[in-house]
Amino acid sequence: MTTATSAESWCATWSRDNDESPAGTAVAADRFVLVELPLPWPAEIDQHDLLSGIAPVPGTRIQAITGAQACGYEHTVICYWRNDDGWFSTYSRCERRVARPRLAEVIGQMLRGEGLAAETDDRIERDLLLCTHGTRDRCCAKLGGALFKDLTEHLPSGTRLWRTSHTGGHRFAPTGLSFPDGLMWAGLDLEVALGVLDRSLPIERAARHLRGCAGLGGALQQAAEAAVFARSGWSWTEHQRRATVVDDDGALATVDVSFRGDGGESVVRAAVERGRTLPVAVCGAPISAAKKTTTELRVVELNDLR
């Protein structure tokens, strides 16, 4: 493992050079509210002037977004939410254009799950969010911003591209979050981003970039489900699925990944091992200045139970 880093180092470079696995590092939320907000964004997005006074709701997350054009007096507000039956396949979407005086009111309603009605627009197949939140981390600004520019020139039909606020894991920049599948991605470049959008990227490569599914719970569940995804291929994302931690002794966890297919419900049991503990690099500082650490998750065994 590399132990030395210059004072001008980048956290994403250090993570890549040390082959850090992104498995299990996705955020998790039952509802995402995407709010078109003008730049610049503060380091903590909830401190944005237009979000002041909005009460947090457990299980939800606000993501600031902005497109290629500057945000004006009206704001696009999109809610993606999962059903509450314990199974996940995709998030449902509700979208509105909201005048600024009503923005806080509508955001609050969506966070509480009020008045949501699933919408279908054949022109919009997916939304891809790229973190470019430079006031949080310069890797996101530089690497995410460059990829945003490249993708605007190669964007597939039916895909909307947004800059977004912090999604965690800036050491994996450029990072992406796609909807409605809720998949989070690490270390994107143009080839990988286009390959995950149209499902053409070989599954073994896709799995190396997958942080996890935001609709599948915490880190252990995400890591286990990602391993089943790697074994099953892209068709896996079409299943209804859920993941449950059965046992965890602090070093090794047992996670059951269930899915519904043509033959009924099936279960794959994953053994998830806690591996290396690594420092979380801070951009522009030597690795010795890191104040936080992270522990990698590695699936060491998969067994079909039924």
C-alpha positions as CSV (number, residue, x, y, z in Angstrom):
1,M,0.0,0.0,0.0
2,T,1.3,3.5,-0.8
3,T,2.1,5.4,2.3
4,A,3.5,8.7,1.1
5,T,1.5,11.5,-0.5
6,S,2.6,15.0,-1.5
7,A,1.1,18.1,0.0
8,E,-0.6,18.7,-3.3
9,S,-2.1,15.3,-3.6
10,W,-5.7,14.5,-4.5
11,C,-7.8,12.2,-2.5
12,A,-9.2,10.4,-5.6
13,T,-5.6,9.7,-6.8
14,W,-4.6,8.2,-3.4
15,S,-7.7,6.0,-3.3
16,R,-7.1,4.8,-6.9
17,D,-3.4,4.2,-6.3
18,N,-4.2,2.0,-3.3
19,D,-6.9,0.1,-5.1
20,E,-9.6,1.0,-2.6
21,S,-12.9,-0.9,-3.1
22,P,-16.0,1.3,-3.3
23,A,-18.3,-1.6,-2.4
24,G,-20.9,-0.6,0.3
25,T,-20.2,3.1,0.2
26,A,-23.4,4.3,-1.4
27,V,-25.8,6.6,0.5
28,A,-29.2,5.0,1.5
29,A,-32.6,6.7,1.4
30,D,-36.2,5.8,0.9
31,R,-36.8,9.2,-0.8
32,F,-34.6,11.5,-2.6
33,V,-35.7,15.1,-3.3
34,L,-33.7,16.7,-6.1
35,V,-33.9,20.4,-6.0
36,E,-32.6,22.7,-8.8
37,L,-30.7,25.4,-6.9
38,P,-28.5,28.2,-8.2
39,L,-24.7,28.1,-7.7
40,P,-22.6,28.6,-5.7
41,W,-23.6,25.9,-3.2
42,P,-22.3,26.0,0.4
43,A,-20.2,23.1,1.7
44,E,-23.3,21.8,3.6
45,I,-26.2,22.0,1.2
46,D,-28.8,22.3,3.9
47,Q,-27.3,25.8,4.6
48,H,-28.3,27.0,1.2
49,D,-30.5,30.1,1.5
50,L,-33.4,28.5,-0.4
51,L,-33.4,25.5,1.9
52,S,-33.4,27.3,5.3
53,G,-36.2,26.2,7.6
54,I,-36.8,22.9,5.9
55,A,-37.1,20.2,8.6
56,P,-35.2,17.0,8.0
57,V,-37.2,13.8,7.6
58,P,-35.7,10.4,8.6
59,G,-35.0,8.2,5.6
60,T,-34.9,11.0,3.1
61,R,-32.2,13.0,1.4
62,I,-32.0,16.3,-0.4
63,Q,-29.7,16.6,-3.4
64,A,-29.1,20.0,-5.0
65,I,-29.0,19.8,-8.8
66,T,-28.3,22.1,-11.7
67,G,-28.2,21.5,-15.4
68,A,-26.3,23.1,-18.3
69,Q,-28.4,26.2,-18.0
70,A,-28.5,28.5,-14.9
71,C,-31.4,28.1,-12.6
72,G,-34.0,31.0,-12.8
73,Y,-37.1,32.0,-10.8
74,E,-38.7,28.6,-11.3
75,H,-37.1,25.4,-10.0
76,T,-37.3,21.8,-11.1
77,V,-38.1,19.6,-8.1
78,I,-38.0,15.8,-8.5
79,C,-38.9,13.2,-5.9
80,Y,-37.7,9.7,-6.3
81,W,-39.2,7.3,-3.8
82,R,-39.2,3.6,-3.1
83,N,-42.3,1.6,-2.0
84,D,-42.7,0.5,1.6
85,D,-43.2,-3.3,1.1
86,G,-39.6,-4.1,1.9
87,W,-38.7,-4.9,-1.7
88,F,-36.8,-2.7,-4.2
89,S,-36.6,-2.7,-7.9
90,T,-36.7,1.0,-9.0
91,Y,-37.7,4.3,-7.5
92,S,-40.9,6.0,-8.6
93,R,-40.7,9.6,-9.8
94,C,-42.8,12.7,-9.3
95,E,-41.6,16.0,-10.9
96,R,-42.8,19.6,-10.7
97,R,-41.8,23.1,-11.8
98,V,-42.1,25.3,-8.7
99,A,-42.0,29.1,-8.4
100,R,-39.4,30.3,-5.8
101,P,-42.0,31.5,-3.2
102,R,-43.4,28.0,-3.0
103,L,-40.1,26.1,-3.1
104,A,-39.7,25.4,0.6
105,E,-43.4,24.3,0.9
106,V,-43.2,21.8,-2.0
107,I,-39.8,20.4,-0.8
108,G,-41.3,19.8,2.7
109,Q,-44.3,18.0,1.2
110,M,-42.1,15.7,-0.9
111,L,-39.8,15.0,2.0
112,R,-42.9,13.9,4.0
113,G,-44.2,11.9,1.1
114,E,-47.3,14.0,0.6
115,G,-49.2,14.2,-2.6
116,L,-46.8,12.0,-4.6
117,A,-48.1,10.4,-7.7
118,A,-45.9,8.3,-9.9
119,E,-45.4,9.9,-13.4
120,T,-44.3,8.4,-16.7
121,D,-42.7,10.4,-19.4
122,D,-41.4,8.3,-22.3
123,R,-38.9,11.1,-23.1
124,I,-37.1,10.7,-19.8
125,E,-35.7,7.2,-19.2
126,R,-33.2,8.1,-16.5
127,D,-31.5,10.9,-14.6
128,L,-27.8,10.8,-14.0
129,L,-26.3,12.9,-11.2
130,L,-22.6,13.7,-11.1
131,C,-21.1,15.2,-8.0
132,T,-19.3,18.5,-8.8
133,H,-19.6,20.0,-5.3
134,G,-16.3,21.9,-5.3
135,T,-16.9,23.5,-1.9
136,R,-16.8,20.0,-0.4
137,D,-13.9,18.6,-2.3
138,R,-11.7,19.7,-5.2
139,C,-11.7,16.2,-6.7
140,C,-15.4,16.4,-7.3
141,A,-15.0,19.9,-8.8
142,K,-12.2,19.0,-11.2
143,L,-12.9,15.4,-12.1
144,G,-16.7,15.5,-11.8
145,G,-16.8,18.8,-13.7
146,A,-14.7,17.5,-16.5
147,L,-16.8,14.4,-16.9
148,F,-20.0,16.5,-16.9
149,K,-18.7,18.5,-19.8
150,D,-17.7,15.3,-21.7
151,L,-21.0,13.7,-21.1
152,T,-23.1,16.7,-22.3
153,E,-21.5,16.0,-25.8
154,H,-22.3,12.3,-25.8
155,L,-25.5,12.0,-23.8
156,P,-27.7,9.1,-24.8
157,S,-31.3,9.8,-25.8
158,G,-33.7,9.7,-22.9
159,T,-31.0,10.6,-20.3
160,R,-30.9,13.9,-18.3
161,L,-27.6,14.9,-16.8
162,W,-27.3,17.0,-13.7
163,R,-24.5,18.4,-11.5
164,T,-25.3,17.5,-7.9
165,S,-24.2,18.2,-4.4
166,H,-22.2,15.9,-2.1
167,T,-23.1,12.3,-2.3
168,G,-20.3,11.1,0.0
169,G,-17.2,9.2,-1.0
170,H,-15.5,12.1,-2.8
171,R,-12.3,10.0,-2.8
172,F,-14.0,7.9,-5.5
173,A,-14.5,10.9,-7.8
174,P,-16.0,11.2,-10.3
175,T,-19.0,9.7,-8.6
176,G,-22.5,9.3,-10.0
177,L,-26.0,8.4,-8.9
178,S,-28.5,7.1,-11.4
179,F,-32.3,7.0,-11.2
180,P,-34.6,5.3,-11.2
181,D,-32.4,2.3,-10.5
182,G,-30.7,4.1,-7.5
183,L,-27.2,2.7,-8.4
184,M,-24.2,4.7,-7.2
185,W,-20.9,4.6,-9.1
186,A,-17.3,5.3,-8.4
187,G,-14.3,6.3,-10.6
188,L,-16.4,7.1,-13.6
189,D,-15.0,8.2,-16.9
190,L,-16.8,8.7,-20.2
191,E,-16.5,5.1,-21.3
192,V,-17.7,3.7,-18.0
193,A,-20.5,6.2,-17.6
194,L,-21.9,5.5,-21.1
195,G,-21.5,1.8,-20.5
196,V,-23.5,1.8,-17.3
197,L,-26.2,4.0,-18.8
198,D,-26.9,1.6,-21.7
199,R,-25.9,-1.6,-19.8
200,S,-23.2,-2.4,-22.3
201,L,-20.3,-2.3,-19.9
202,P,-19.0,-5.8,-19.2
203,I,-20.4,-6.8,-15.8
204,E,-16.9,-7.5,-14.2
205,R,-15.9,-3.9,-15.0
206,A,-19.2,-2.5,-13.8
207,A,-19.0,-4.3,-10.5
208,R,-15.6,-2.7,-9.8
209,H,-17.2,0.7,-10.1
210,L,-20.4,0.0,-8.2
211,R,-20.7,1.6,-4.8
212,G,-24.0,0.0,-4.1
213,C,-27.8,0.5,-4.5
214,A,-29.3,3.4,-2.5
215,G,-32.5,1.5,-2.2
216,L,-31.0,-1.6,-0.5
217,G,-30.1,-0.3,3.0
218,G,-26.7,0.0,4.7
219,A,-23.1,-0.8,3.8
220,L,-23.3,-4.6,4.5
221,Q,-26.5,-5.0,2.5
222,Q,-25.1,-3.0,-0.4
223,A,-21.8,-4.9,-0.6
224,A,-23.6,-8.3,-0.5
225,E,-26.1,-7.3,-3.1
226,A,-23.4,-5.9,-5.4
227,A,-21.6,-9.2,-5.3
228,V,-24.8,-11.0,-6.4
229,F,-25.1,-8.3,-9.2
230,A,-21.6,-9.1,-10.3
231,R,-22.4,-12.8,-10.5
232,S,-25.8,-12.4,-12.2
233,G,-25.3,-9.7,-14.7
234,W,-27.3,-6.6,-15.7
235,S,-30.6,-8.5,-15.7
236,W,-30.2,-8.6,-11.9
237,T,-31.4,-5.0,-11.6
238,E,-34.8,-6.0,-13.1
239,H,-35.6,-8.2,-10.1
240,Q,-37.4,-7.1,-7.0
241,R,-34.9,-7.7,-4.2
242,R,-34.0,-7.0,-0.6
243,A,-31.0,-7.7,1.7
244,T,-31.0,-8.6,5.4
245,V,-28.2,-8.8,7.9
246,V,-28.5,-12.2,9.6
247,D,-25.5,-12.1,11.8
248,D,-22.5,-9.8,12.4
249,D,-19.6,-10.5,14.8
250,G,-17.7,-7.4,13.9
251,A,-15.3,-9.1,11.6
252,L,-17.6,-11.2,9.4
253,A,-21.2,-10.6,8.6
254,T,-23.8,-12.9,7.1
255,V,-26.3,-11.2,4.7
256,D,-29.2,-12.8,2.9
257,V,-30.0,-11.3,-0.5
258,S,-33.5,-12.3,-1.6
259,F,-35.0,-11.8,-5.0
260,R,-38.2,-12.5,-6.9
261,G,-38.0,-14.3,-10.2
262,D,-40.1,-16.4,-12.5
263,G,-39.6,-19.4,-10.1
264,G,-40.7,-17.5,-7.0
265,E,-38.5,-16.1,-4.3
266,S,-34.8,-17.1,-4.1
267,V,-32.2,-16.4,-1.5
268,V,-28.4,-16.0,-1.8
269,R,-26.4,-15.9,1.4
270,A,-23.3,-13.8,1.4
271,A,-20.3,-13.8,3.8
272,V,-19.1,-10.2,4.1
273,E,-15.7,-9.7,5.6
274,R,-14.3,-6.4,7.0
275,G,-10.9,-6.0,5.3
276,R,-8.3,-3.2,5.3
277,T,-8.8,-0.1,7.3
278,L,-7.6,2.8,5.3
279,P,-7.1,6.5,6.0
280,V,-9.5,8.8,4.3
281,A,-7.2,11.2,2.4
282,V,-7.8,14.9,2.5
283,C,-7.1,16.8,-0.8
284,G,-4.0,18.9,-0.6
285,A,-2.7,17.4,2.6
286,P,-0.3,14.5,3.3
287,I,-1.9,11.2,4.2
288,S,-0.6,11.5,7.7
289,A,-3.1,14.4,8.2
290,A,-6.1,12.2,7.6
291,K,-8.6,12.5,10.5
292,K,-10.9,9.6,9.4
293,T,-10.5,6.0,8.4
294,T,-12.7,3.6,6.4
295,T,-12.9,-0.2,6.4
296,E,-13.3,-2.0,3.2
297,L,-16.0,-4.7,2.8
298,R,-15.3,-7.8,0.8
299,V,-17.7,-10.6,0.0
300,V,-15.7,-13.9,0.5
301,E,-18.5,-16.4,-0.2
302,L,-21.9,-16.7,-1.9
303,N,-24.2,-19.7,-1.4
304,D,-27.6,-20.3,-2.9
305,L,-30.1,-21.2,-0.2
306,R,-33.1,-21.6,-2.4
